[in-house]
Structures are given as structure tokens and as C-alpha cells.
Amino acid sequence: MIKLFYIKKRVIFYPLSIILIFIICFILYYGYNLYLNNNFHVVIPEKIYRSAQPTPNDLNKYMKQYHIKSIINLRGQQIGSDWYDDEVSFAKMYHINHFNVALDADKVPSLNTLHYLIYLIENAPRPLLLHCRAGADRTGLASALSIILNGNSSLDDLEDQASWQYAALSPTTIGYQVLKNYLDWLSENHKTNSKANFLVWDRSLKELKSYKGWFFT
């Protein structure tokens, strides 16, 4: 009986231990990325970087270490907000190009907004920094688009940028919704992912459908 008790205890204890370890690792991973590292990551080395809302100190560090020449703010123009005014002042002081694109983290953008974002990613002076508030949903979309526009990207590469790895956990995250439209178009037209096909899709868009889901890669 005693031996059986210990066997049952082990059967219960080991799975719980594994789950607990997973939860702890998950918390540590997000704690580091979101709070200690400001969700800062390299998208394309020496060309494109991503982060959560940067402070002036963050911007100073990124400018010195990565030679940032452009900032694409995905939260839209918000004159009077401290974070926005500080960011614009910093950009002016150090002659960094500053662009605003108003995206909603949980809704598909208008076609004009999507076209403008694609234009900026292709034409803004580099290296450039993409950011929203948390560096997850809106920044995930912009980063995925950057990967596509850079060429030679796999579907896994672009899905990674809009995935849980960067805290894009909402079932209505904008990255999944926009990319699902593109992926469905590829499937329906028997095409493979490429910069050329992506630009054809972009030019042919009549509307963006809304979806629920996320990338767990």
C-alpha cells in the first residue's frame, strides 16, 4: 500500500511539476521581454527593429547602438500626450525622421492606412524603429510586413513576427487578421509567398476581412 501511494504521488507530482516549470518560464520570458527589454528585437539586422513604447532613454540607446534614422509610431499622432511629445522632441533634436500611422491593435486597418504603412516600410530612411504601446499586435503586423517586403521570407518567418513570442495573445490581434487575408489570397490563387505576390495582393485589395485567431509558432 505504501509503495502504491508513492507511485500515485509521483504520477500526480511530475506532471504538475512540469506545468509549474512551464508557467514560471513563461512568466520570466514575458517579464524580461516586456518590462526589462521593452520588447525590443531585431527584425532585419542593420535595417529594421521593433519595440514597445520607447522612453527618451530607450531612444537614445537605440540611436547610439543601432543608428536609428526613422521612427514609425503605430499609435497615431497624439499631440499633448507625454510619450508622444517626448518622442517627437527627441526625433527633432537628433534629426530622426518621425512618421505616424494610426492602427488599432484589434481591428483591421483601412486600405489607405495599410498602403501607407507598406509605403513607409519600403521608403523610410533606414535603420528604422517600429513601435506601438506594447510592441506586440500593431508592431507585430508591421514587422511581418517588413519581413515580406525584404524578400526571401518563409511563411513561418512572417507568422513568428505576429505571434505569441512577442506577446500578441489577443484572439483579435491585428497581425493575425491582416496576414490571414494575405494567406487566404495566396491559397485561393495557388501562389507562394513572395514580395512580388504580396505587392500584387496589396494592389488588388478591395477590403480586409475580420478574423479571430492568433499565430502560435
N, C-alpha and C positions, 0 to 999 in steps of 0.2 A: 504493500500500500504506500509506504513512504517513497519507494522508488518511482512508483506510478505518479505520485504527487509531484515529484521533482521533474519528471518528464513533461507533465502537463504544464508546469510552471515555465519550463524552458520554451515549450511550443508557443505559449502566450507572450512570454517576455521578449524573445528575439524579434518577432515582427514589430512589436511596439517600439523596441529599441531602434530598429531601422527607420521606422516612421519618425520617431523623435529626432534622430540624427538628420534626416532629410529636412525636417521643419527648421531645425537650428541652422543648417547650411543655407536654406532658402532665406531666412531672416538675415543672416550675416551677409549674404550676397547682395541683397537689396539694400541693406543698411549701408554697405560700403559704396555701392554704385550711386544711390540716390542722395545720401547725406554727406559722405566723406569725399566722394569723387564727383559730385554734381552730375552724375550720369554722363560724364564726358567720355567720348570714344572716338577713335579714328574710323572714318567711313572709307575714305580713299587716301592713302598716305600722301602727305605733302599737298593735298588738294582740298579735301572736304572733311570737316569734323562736326560732331554733334554734341549737344549738352542740354541740361536743364537751364532754367533762367540763370544767367551768369551775373555775379556781382561785379562791381568795378575791379575788385582784386582778382576775380577769376579772369576777366577780360584782359587785364594786364599780364597775367601769367600766360594766357593763350597767345596773346600778341607776341610776347617775347620768345616763347618756346616754339610756336608753330607759325609765326609771321602772318597772322590773320590779316587779310586785306579787305574782306567783306563780311558783314553780318546779315543773315536773313532771319528776321524776327517773325515767327509764325503766329504770334499772338495778336498781330494787328497794331495799328497806331493807337496809342493810349496816352495822349498828352495829359500831364497832370499826375500820372501815376509815378511814384518814386522810381520804381525799377526801370520804367521806360525813359524818363527824363535823364536818369543817370547813364543809361546805355547810350542814348543819343549824344549826350555831352561828351562821353568818353570817345565815341566814334569821331566826333568833330575835332576833339583835341588831338587825336593821333591820326587824323586824315584816313580813317577807315570808312569804306562805303557802307551805308546802312539802308536796308530795304525792309519794308513791312508787307507781310501777307497775312490777311485775316482768315484763319482757319478755325473751325470748331472741332474739338477733339472727338466728338461723337456723331458728326454729320458729314455727309459727302459735300464737297465744296461746289460752288457754281463752276460752270465750264470755263468762264473767263478767269476765275481765280486759279483754277488748275493750270490753264495755259500760261498764266503769268508766272506761276511758281516754276514751271518747267523752263520757261524763258530765262528766269533768274539763275537757276541752277546751271544752265548751259553758258550764260553770258556774264555773270557777275565775276569781277576780278578774283582770282584765287591766290592763296588758300582762303576758303570761306568757312564760316561757322553757321550751322543751322541750330536753332533753338526754339523751344516753346516754354511752357511753365515747368513741366516735369521732365522734358526730354524723352517722352515716351510715345504718345499717339501721333501728334502732328509732326514731331521731329522724326518719328519712325517712318511716316509716309514720305517725307522729303528725302530722307536718307535712302529709302528704297528706290525712289525715282533717280537719285544720284547714281546709284549702282547700275541701274538700267542704262542711263544716258552715258555712262562711262564705257559701255560696251563689254563684251566677253563675260557677261554675268550669267550665273545659273539661276533657276527659279528659287533654289534654296538660299542663295545669297541675298536676294531681294526680300524673301519672306523673313529671313533672320532679322533684318533691319526693323521690321514692323512687328516683332514677336515679343513674347513674354520676357525674353532675355534683357530687354530694355524697359520692362515694366508696362508694356502695352497689354493690359489684362482685361480691359473693358470688352464686353461682347459686342459693343457698337463702335469699337475703335476705328477711326477714320482710315488708318493704314490698311486694315483688312478690307474695308468696304470698297475703297478705290482700287486696290490691287485685285480684288475678286472680279470687278468689272473687266479689268485688263486680261486676267487669266481666262475668264469665260470667253472673251473675244478670241483669244488665241485658240482655245479648244474648238469653238464653233467654226472658225475659219481654217482649221488644220495648219496653224502656223506655230513656229517656235519663238521663244523669247529672244529678242534682239533689239538693239537701239532703233534700227530701221523700222521694224514692225511696230515697236512702241510708238514711234512718231506717226506712223500711218493710223494707228488706233486713236491717238490723240486728235489728229486732224479730222477723223471720221466721227467723232463723238457727237451724239445728239442729246444724250442725257446720261447721268450717272445714277444707277440704281442703288438703293439702300439694302444693306445686308446685315446679318448678325453672325458673329463668329470671331475667331482670332487665330493667329498662327502660333502653334506650339511646336517649335522646331528645335 
